[in-house]
Amino acid sequence: MTNTAYLSLGSNIEPRLSYLHKAIKALQQSPKIEVAAISSIYETDPVGFTEQDQFLNLVVQIRTTFSAIELLDVCLAIERELGRERKIRWGPRTIDLDILLYNHENIETEKLILPHPRMHERAFVLVPLIELDKKLIHPIKKAPFTQILNDLSDKEGVRLWKQIDGEDVYVLFEN
């Protein structure tokens, strides 16, 4: 069975764009993952630990035969391959890959909680997610993500950095 998942990618250590590119390429190299869509890239202010550089963020929609836990393991392996170090919570990172949604399922294990437990609080996740699919509904809140974004009090700090429209995405992310 093919599963649909949405992943958030972010980087704030230079070369930020290169890390996003390498992470997407690593996803594409898996025979069990098809990258179906890639959002525009947004430059965003850091959240949590704010004494760090700005991030580049995007969301990808994938189709995969991996289970949610297997997909998490793939994401963590890509982070390690690209030099991700977990020294400071919400601190600087070469790359961050988070599973946002997986078949709109509710999953709660020691290792993984889906939908992502803080995605509804983060404009830097919601803006590119909604760009990919304006009709998505939060599986627990049963509310459209467009409404959740509209209800957020803090939408500042998310700026379009590189718009991707169809063919342009492959120019930006090809070899």
Protein Blocks (a to p, Z undefined) as FASTA:
>chain_A
ZZddddddddfbdcfklmmmmmmmmmmmpmkbccfbdcdddddddehjacbcdddddddd
dddfbdfklmmmmmmmmmmmnopacfbghiacfbdcddfbgghiacddfkbccddfklmm
mmklmmmmmmmomkbccfklopafklmmmmpmblghiacfbdcehjlmmmmmmZZ
